[in-house]
Amino acid sequence: MIPFEKALPYDRMMGDLTVPKCPFCGAENVLLPIKPSEIPDIQTGKKRLTVFPCCHGRLTVLDCDDDYLMTDTVVK
């Protein structure tokens, strides 16, 4: 079962990953510093520290699927 309180939805747009809304400051359509080529590494267990460019909020991505990034902290 996916813990949705620690899941962040994301989209792939033209070779980039974006989130609809920043969980820290509320900015919309935020470009993530994660490349789609890194997704298989994250799915096999590699953790990825992600710093949001809009407000420099940080969270660690533990796992992901085709729709959600699973994080180590509760996101809004």
C-alpha positions in Angstrom: 0.0 0.0 0.0 1.4 3.4 -1.0 1.6 5.9 1.9 0.0 8.9 0.1 1.0 11.4 2.8 4.6 10.8 1.7 3.8 10.7 -2.1 4.3 13.6 -4.5 2.7 13.4 -7.9 4.9 14.3 -10.9 4.6 14.6 -14.7 7.0 14.1 -17.6 7.0 17.0 -20.0 9.3 17.2 -22.9 12.2 15.3 -21.3 11.8 17.0 -17.8 10.1 16.1 -14.6 7.7 18.6 -13.0 5.4 18.7 -10.0 2.1 20.5 -10.2 2.6 22.3 -7.0 5.6 22.8 -4.7 4.9 21.2 -1.3 6.9 23.9 0.5 6.0 27.3 -1.0 3.0 26.4 -3.3 4.6 27.5 -6.6 3.0 25.9 -9.6 4.5 23.7 -12.3 7.9 23.4 -10.7 10.7 21.8 -12.7 12.5 19.1 -10.7 16.3 18.7 -10.9 15.8 15.0 -11.7 16.2 13.7 -15.2 13.9 10.9 -16.6 17.0 8.8 -17.1 17.5 8.7 -13.2 14.1 7.1 -12.6 15.3 3.5 -13.1 18.1 4.1 -10.6 15.6 5.5 -8.0 13.3 2.5 -8.6 16.1 0.1 -7.9 16.8 1.6 -4.5 19.1 4.6 -5.0 18.0 7.6 -2.9 18.0 11.1 -4.4 18.1 14.3 -2.5 15.9 16.8 -4.4 16.2 20.6 -3.8 13.3 22.6 -5.2 14.5 25.5 -7.3 11.6 27.8 -6.3 12.2 27.9 -2.5 15.2 25.6 -1.9 13.1 23.2 0.1 14.6 19.7 0.3 13.3 16.2 0.5 14.8 12.8 -0.3 13.1 10.6 -2.9 13.2 7.0 -1.8 11.2 5.3 -4.6 9.0 6.1 -7.5 6.5 4.7 -9.9 5.0 6.1 -13.1 2.9 8.7 -11.2 4.3 9.4 -7.8 7.7 10.1 -6.1 7.8 8.4 -2.6 9.6 10.7 -0.1 11.0 10.4 3.4 8.9 13.3 4.7 5.2 14.1 4.8 4.3 16.5 1.9 1.3 18.7 1.7 
